[in-house]
Every structure is written in structure tokens, then in C-alpha cells.
Amino acid sequence: MMDLKELIGKREGENFELHREYLNPFLVRVLEIIGYDVVYTRGKGAWLYDADGNRYLDFLSGYSVFNLGRNHPKVKAALMQVLELDRPNLVQMDCPLLAGILAQRLVEVVRRSFPGLDTVFFTNSGAEAVEGALKFARAATGRPRFLHLEHSFHGLTLGALSVNGDAYFRGGFGELLPATAIPMNDLAALERELKRGDVACFIAEPIQGKGVYVPDDDFLPAAQRLCRKYKALFVLDEVQTGFGRTGKFFCGEHWGLDPDIVTVAKTLSGGYVPVGAIIARRGVHRKVFRNLERAVVHSNTFGMNELAMAAGIATLEALEEEGLVARAAELGARFQAGLVALQQKYELVVDVRGKGLMLGIEFAPPRSLKLKAAWKGVEGVKRGLFAQLIVMALMREYRLLTQVSAHGVNIIKFLPPLIVGEEEIDYALEALDGVLAEAHRFPGGIWGLGKELVKAALSR
Ligand SMILES: Cc1ncc(COP(=O)(O)O)c(C=O)c1O
């Protein structure tokens, strides 16, 4: 028998060497530069641990995979049972029971938010769910073009990349699908594009993951009405915002939306197994799977695998039993109020935004002369380095994991697991307060870190 514990015990610490050699050396370098080259040995709830027993508060949640926290006992138990039961997994020419049960339960919860949705197609990832949604939209409308928002992120496969709103990701991969970016809140631009009559769908994240941009309250409802008027589908990408993240089960609920397709992934399997789903109106689904001949016209090998399905069933139950959606709203309000207090205290903080436990804080150039010089010293080298400096300091001084929310922006995103307590929220606020206080002192510790970062950025 392979002894995994022994293997890990023997090789622990070789992580970065192995990745430098066989995976992505540049990612290794980035992690080293920003001090994220930690060898984690365990994860539980909102915390990660290293070999020395240090603990790290995880406000990244694997990009919102861990709404339930890491290694949730209920999901773990379900997975162990699947293994013990020697289930007839992936027969393929089959209709597996667990996929049917998860689809039924997903439709039940989705319909509380979006009553029009009633069919499910399982995928292996968020990007695959988006790819499928784009195909479904073409099949349902017979039209070729897609609309998306500026700053959008829907995954990095070629179709999903075509509706990406950031030149950084799009560049260097050749021609993409026909798609047009719309500025958020610009209904006139949206209508102008829809009027051309060639749009299959408008796809949007209800709150954008890159930058935590929240639309004006009237934008998405009006965008949905325009889509109906011009007979394009309205697709909501809830891959990151779904499953309670924003204080509602699905984020689109904040605006009473009624999309034609919703894409989900991430938290659906409680963070254990890749999974995703396209949840669509039956009318749309029927345009794809419309007769015997086209019964398998869109399919995949692993989508309905038993581990993902069992984890999904357990995850939906755990979210409900632990009241995590209401908890995200409640703790999110506490966190947001604390961030707003920091905004009032520190001139470098210009905005706090988001909903529930998907929050962002944005920095902008200081007004005071002394800080202006320090700011220029890092931001003059590369835009977004200041936020990276804050992320580095939060990690180095407080062992708090966060991330710069997009490429070249001074926005930090917080995605704590929904199971965090008040103490953890308060600890994160304390950490930010400490680091921001330092950032407002020049010369000082955090600006010293800046020198290291600038040196590394220049030596790329
Ligand atoms: C809104 C959104 N859609 C799609 C994706 C892609 O998901 P995956 O990384 O599972 O392909 C992401 C990933 O971050 C996302 O945030």
C-alpha cells in the first residue's frame, strides 16, 4: 500500500523546488518575492498551519472555494463514504443517482433565488461552466456574438477568455470569439450592442471578482430587461459570488434578478473536488439537447463523478444547517463597518465596497507631500505595487492571507470563509489598522518592504 503520510513526511519542504523544476518557476518566484512561499502542512476551518505550528488566517478561501472553511467534517465524511461504498462511478452510459439528487437539490435552492431555472449540467470547473453557457446561448439564439463587462473574469479557457475584460489575460493567445466589452452601468452602450441583433448573451458577474466592482442598483435589472427586449440571453456568473458569499444564497437575489442561465462552481464541492454546473431554463437546455440525435452533443467525462456529487450534496446541507448565508450577511456588515472606519482614519484608503463577505478596499495616491514621494517610489515602478505591499505586510506581520484583487490595481479583496467568527474579523481589522498606520508613516517599515519589492519588480 502506498503510505501517503510517509511520502508527505519524507518530501515535505521540497514544494517550491519541485514546482520550480516541473511546474511554473515564475509563480514560485512571485511567491518568494511577496513572502507567500510558506510550506503549509494542514488546514482547518479558517486557518492554515505550517510545520512549525504557526497559524495563518485565510481571507482568500482558495478564491471562494472554502465558504464552508477547510476540511469541513460533513463533506469529508460524505467523501469517505463514497470511497468505502465502492460506488459504480463514471459508468458513462448510465444515469448516476447522486448526480440526479444533487441536480434536484440544486434546482430547489436555485429556484428560491431564480424561479425560472430548472435544469442542470455538471462540469469540472467554473471556466467549463462558462464555456458551456456560451454554447447554450448560441444554440438557444442561433446568434454568434457575446457581450460582457469591462473588468470581467469568467475563467481562462478560450471561450471564457473571449468574455474576459482584462487585456492582461487576453493578450498573447491569438484570436478569440466575437465579443464586446460594455462599461459597467452603461445601459446605452449595452442597448446599442444588443440592437445589432447578433448577440447570443450578455454574461456578467453580479459583483466582479477582479476589483470587487458592484454595479449600481438599477443596472443589472435594466440589463436583464434589455436582453429580453432584444432576445439575447441574460447569463449570471455566480462562480465566485454563489453559495452565500455575498449574504444571499446567490448574489443576483440582491436585485431580484431572473437570469436565463446561472453558472456555479468553487464552493459547490466544499473545496475538495473540482465541480461546476450550468443551471438553465428548460427552454434553453432543450435547444441544446433537442432530440435523440443530439443527446450527447455537449458532455464531459468527469462532470458527474461521485466524489463531486456527494461533496455537493453535503455542502448544500452544511450551508443550510449552519445558517452560513445569514452569517455572511451579519459578519460582512461588521467587517464592512470596520473597513469604513479605517477609510475615515487613513487618507490612502479611498473606497470600501462589496456585499456580505466579499469585500474590497481601494487605495489611491496620498495628498500629503511626505507620503506622495513614498507612493511614487513604488507606484512609479509598477501600478498596483502599493496594494501588493499591504498584502505582503499583512502576511509578514500578521499571518493574514489576502490578495491584490486584479492586475495593476490598488485594490485588496477579502474572501473569508463564511464560518469565521467575530474574533477573526476583528483580528483582520486590527492587522489592517496596524499595517495602514505603518503605511502612513514615512520613512517606516512598510516602505522598507517596498524597496525590496521594487528591486524585485525591476529585476524581472
Ligand atoms: C466569476 C468566475 N467565473 C469563472 C471562474 C473560473 O473558474 P475556474 O477557475 O474553476 O475555471 C472564476 C474563477 O475565479 C470566477 O471567479
The ligand as a Gaussian input file, in Angstrom:
#p B3LYP/6-31G(d) Opt

LIG

0 1
 C      -16.757000      34.593000     -11.711000
 C      -15.862000      33.495000     -12.139000
 N      -16.183000      32.751000     -13.200000
 C      -15.420000      31.734000     -13.633000
 C      -14.248000      31.426000     -12.976000
 C      -13.398000      30.283000     -13.465000
 O      -13.496000      29.221000     -12.603000
 P      -12.365000      28.063000     -12.638000
 O      -11.123000      28.678000     -12.076000
 O      -12.946000      26.988000     -11.763000
 O      -12.220000      27.647000     -14.034000
 C      -13.865000      32.158000     -11.862000
 C      -12.620000      31.833000     -11.156000
 O      -12.097000      32.570000     -10.366000
 C      -14.682000      33.211000     -11.425000
 O      -14.369000      33.953000     -10.368000

